[in-house]
Amino acid sequence: MAEFRDIGDQFMFGPALLVNPVLQPDATHRALYLPDAPAWYDFWTGASTNGSREIDADAPLDRIPLYVRAGSILPLGPEIEYADEKPAGPIELRIYTGADGEFVLYQDAGDGYDYEHGMHSVIPMHWSESNQTLTIGPREGEYPGMPASMEMKVVLVSVGHGTGLEPTRTRTSSLFTTDNQFRFKRGKESREAAKDVSRVPGVEMNDHKIFAPAAVIIVILASTSMAQDTSSLPYMNPTLSPEERAADLVHRMTLEEKASQLVNQARAVHA
């Protein structure tokens, strides 16, 4: 491995991202070395490759080769114009499976110096490869303007899914979390998901299963075609409160019992 220690045109950005600048004019590929890891994912395509090897990577004019280590939890926030524009998200949590992973989501007010005096919050996250489960721990700490809840979307990266810079267009779930721990577990594929409420508070949907405590509001997007015009759908309207969105969505799924339960949970959270 000594021959790779002095590579000068690749670098790690944190523990997850391997950045590979293209320094040759008119290049469309470049050779690079993937360090030891169970797998590396192409950030742009989702394709995975074993570590401890050299590869010839695509390098088109509009992007550089960027790889993500297996076991990484990569949070991507919404497009914003100033620091505290959307503190409640939505945040897309991309999970690069293949190894256990840890991440701590740090937040503060985005301006001033209160963070130097401990005014911030952290949310611990853990991906268990053996259990195929993401555990998000309770939020710790506080800061001025901290949102009471946050919207998160869990995306398990694969080829063509959870790739590039744009938000993933997927029929997974949006989770409005509070300060409670919850778990997201990969489950079996089921088109009849979200119709089975026998395991409340777990809701089965598409190829995922969500397990959440009573104070977590779960908004299922399993029955929505992402290509359709959603401007007239109340549960897709970000100006409505979480309880209004949850109630409308589950009503459309004809889950009146679940609707009542989610609305009561929402009211308890925001009381």
C-alpha positions in Angstrom: 0.0 0.0 0.0 3.0 2.3 0.3 2.9 3.2 -3.4 -0.5 4.8 -2.9 0.3 7.0 0.1 1.8 9.8 -2.0 -1.1 10.2 -4.5 -1.4 13.9 -4.9 -4.5 14.3 -7.1 -7.1 12.5 -4.9 -8.3 13.4 -1.5 -10.9 12.4 1.1 -13.6 15.0 2.0 -14.4 13.7 5.5 -14.6 10.0 6.1 -17.2 9.3 3.3 -16.3 11.1 0.1 -13.4 10.4 -2.2 -12.8 13.4 -4.5 -10.9 12.9 -7.8 -10.2 16.1 -9.7 -9.6 16.0 -13.4 -6.3 17.8 -14.2 -5.8 16.8 -17.9 -7.3 18.9 -20.7 -10.0 17.3 -22.8 -10.0 14.2 -20.6 -13.1 12.0 -20.5 -11.7 9.4 -18.1 -9.1 9.3 -15.3 -7.4 6.5 -13.4 -7.9 6.5 -9.7 -7.3 4.3 -6.7 -10.1 3.2 -4.4 -8.8 2.6 -0.8 -9.7 -0.4 1.2 -13.4 -0.6 1.9 -16.2 -3.2 1.4 -17.4 -1.1 -1.5 -17.3 2.4 -3.1 -20.4 3.9 -4.7 -20.2 6.2 -7.7 -22.1 9.3 -6.4 -23.4 10.1 -9.9 -24.7 6.6 -10.9 -25.1 4.6 -7.7 -22.9 1.7 -9.1 -20.7 0.0 -6.5 -17.1 -1.2 -6.9 -14.8 -3.1 -4.5 -12.1 -1.2 -2.7 -8.3 -1.8 -2.8 -8.0 -1.4 -6.5 -7.3 0.9 -9.3 -10.1 1.8 -11.8 -10.6 3.9 -14.9 -13.5 6.2 -14.0 -15.7 8.3 -16.3 -14.9 12.0 -16.2 -17.3 13.9 -18.5 -17.0 17.6 -18.8 -19.8 18.4 -16.4 -18.5 16.4 -13.4 -15.5 14.8 -11.7 -15.3 11.3 -10.4 -16.8 11.2 -6.9 -17.1 8.1 -4.8 -18.8 7.3 -1.4 -17.6 4.7 1.0 -19.9 1.9 1.9 -21.4 2.4 5.4 -21.7 6.1 4.9 -24.8 8.1 5.9 -24.9 11.2 3.7 -27.4 14.0 4.5 -28.4 16.3 1.7 -30.3 19.4 2.5 -32.7 21.5 0.4 -31.6 24.2 -1.9 -31.4 27.4 0.1 -30.3 31.1 -0.4 -29.3 31.8 3.2 -28.2 29.8 6.2 -31.4 29.5 8.2 -33.9 29.5 5.4 -35.2 25.9 5.9 -33.9 24.6 9.2 -36.6 21.9 9.4 -35.5 20.3 6.1 -36.5 18.4 4.1 -33.2 16.4 4.6 -32.5 13.4 2.4 -30.6 10.8 4.2 -28.7 8.6 1.7 -27.6 5.3 3.0 -24.7 3.6 1.3 -25.1 0.0 2.4 -22.3 -2.6 2.7 -21.0 -1.8 6.1 -22.0 -0.4 9.5 -22.1 3.4 9.6 -22.3 6.3 12.0 -23.2 10.0 11.5 -24.0 12.9 13.8 -26.2 15.6 12.3 -25.1 19.0 13.8 -27.2 22.1 13.6 -27.1 25.6 15.0 -28.7 29.0 14.3 -26.5 29.6 11.3 -25.4 33.1 12.4 -23.9 34.8 15.4 -21.6 33.2 17.9 -24.0 31.4 20.2 -22.5 28.1 19.0 -19.3 29.0 20.8 -21.3 28.8 24.0 -22.8 25.4 23.4 -26.0 26.6 21.6 -26.4 23.8 19.0 -28.1 20.4 18.6 -26.9 17.0 17.5 -28.8 14.0 16.2 -26.9 10.7 16.2 -27.5 8.1 13.5 -26.4 4.5 13.1 -26.8 2.1 10.1 -26.6 -1.6 11.0 -25.7 -3.6 8.0 -26.5 -6.9 9.6 -30.0 -5.8 10.6 -30.5 -3.4 7.6 -31.7 -0.8 10.1 -31.2 2.9 10.4 -31.5 4.1 14.0 -31.9 7.9 14.6 -31.4 8.8 18.2 -33.1 11.6 20.1 -32.0 15.1 19.4 -29.7 16.6 22.0 -29.1 20.3 22.8 -30.9 23.4 21.6 -30.3 26.8 20.0 -32.4 29.9 19.2 -34.9 29.3 16.4 -34.5 25.5 16.6 -37.5 23.8 14.8 -39.8 21.7 16.9 -39.6 18.9 14.2 -37.7 18.0 11.1 -38.6 16.4 7.8 -36.3 13.5 6.7 -36.4 11.1 3.8 -34.5 7.9 4.0 -33.0 6.7 0.7 -31.1 3.4 0.2 -28.7 4.1 -2.6 -28.6 1.7 -5.6 -27.9 2.0 -9.3 -29.9 5.0 -10.6 -31.6 5.6 -7.2 -30.4 8.2 -4.7 -27.7 9.6 -7.1 -26.4 13.0 -8.1 -27.3 16.4 -6.7 -31.0 16.5 -7.3 -33.5 15.3 -4.6 -34.4 11.7 -5.1 -37.8 11.3 -6.8 -39.1 8.2 -5.0 -42.2 6.9 -3.4 -40.7 6.5 0.0 -41.7 8.3 3.2 -41.2 11.7 4.7 -40.7 11.5 8.5 -41.5 14.5 10.6 -39.4 13.6 13.6 -39.4 15.1 17.1 -36.9 14.4 20.0 -37.6 10.7 20.1 -35.6 7.8 18.8 -36.9 5.8 15.9 -35.8 3.1 13.5 -36.1 2.6 9.8 -35.9 -1.0 8.7 -35.5 -2.3 5.2 -38.4 -4.7 4.6 -40.1 -6.8 1.9 -41.5 -5.2 -1.3 -45.3 -4.9 -1.1 -47.6 -2.8 -3.3 -50.4 -3.3 -0.7 -48.2 -1.5 1.9 -49.7 1.1 4.2 -53.0 -0.7 4.2 -52.0 -3.0 7.0 -52.4 -1.1 10.4 -52.2 -4.2 12.5 -48.6 -3.4 13.6 -49.2 0.2 14.7 -47.1 2.2 15.1 -45.1 0.4 12.4 -46.4 1.1 8.9 -45.4 -1.2 6.0 -44.9 0.5 2.6 -43.3 -0.3 -0.7 -39.9 -1.9 0.0 -39.5 -0.4 3.4 -40.8 -0.7 6.9 -40.9 2.1 9.4 -40.9 1.6 13.1 -41.6 4.7 15.1 -42.6 5.8 18.6 -46.0 7.4 19.2 -44.7 11.0 18.9 -43.3 10.6 15.4 -45.6 11.6 12.6 -45.3 9.3 9.5 -46.4 10.6 6.1 -46.6 7.9 3.5 -46.1 8.8 -0.1 -46.5 5.2 -1.4 -49.6 5.8 -3.5 -48.4 9.0 -5.2 -47.2 9.1 -8.8 -44.3 11.6 -8.7 -44.9 12.5 -12.3 -48.3 13.9 -11.7 -49.2 17.5 -10.9 -49.2 17.6 -7.1 -50.2 21.3 -6.7 -53.8 20.3 -5.9 -52.8 17.6 -3.3 -53.1 19.0 0.2 -50.6 16.4 1.6 -47.9 17.7 -0.8 -48.5 21.3 0.2 -45.6 22.5 2.3 -47.5 25.5 3.6 -49.9 23.2 5.5 -49.2 22.0 9.0 -47.9 18.4 9.4 -51.2 17.3 11.0 -53.2 18.7 8.0 -50.9 16.9 5.5 -51.0 13.6 7.4 -54.7 13.6 7.8 -55.3 14.3 4.1 -52.9 11.6 2.9 -54.2 8.8 5.1 -57.8 9.9 4.3 -56.9 9.3 0.6 -55.7 5.9 1.5 -59.0 5.2 3.3 -57.3 4.6 6.6 -59.6 6.6 8.8 -58.4 4.9 11.9 -54.8 5.7 11.1 -55.7 9.3 10.2 -57.2 9.9 13.6 -54.2 8.4 15.3 -51.7 10.4 13.3 -53.6 13.7 13.9 -53.8 13.1 17.6 -50.0 12.3 17.6 -49.4 15.5 15.7 -51.4 17.6 18.1 -49.6 16.1 21.0 -46.2 16.9 19.5 -47.1 20.5 18.7 -49.1 21.2 21.9 
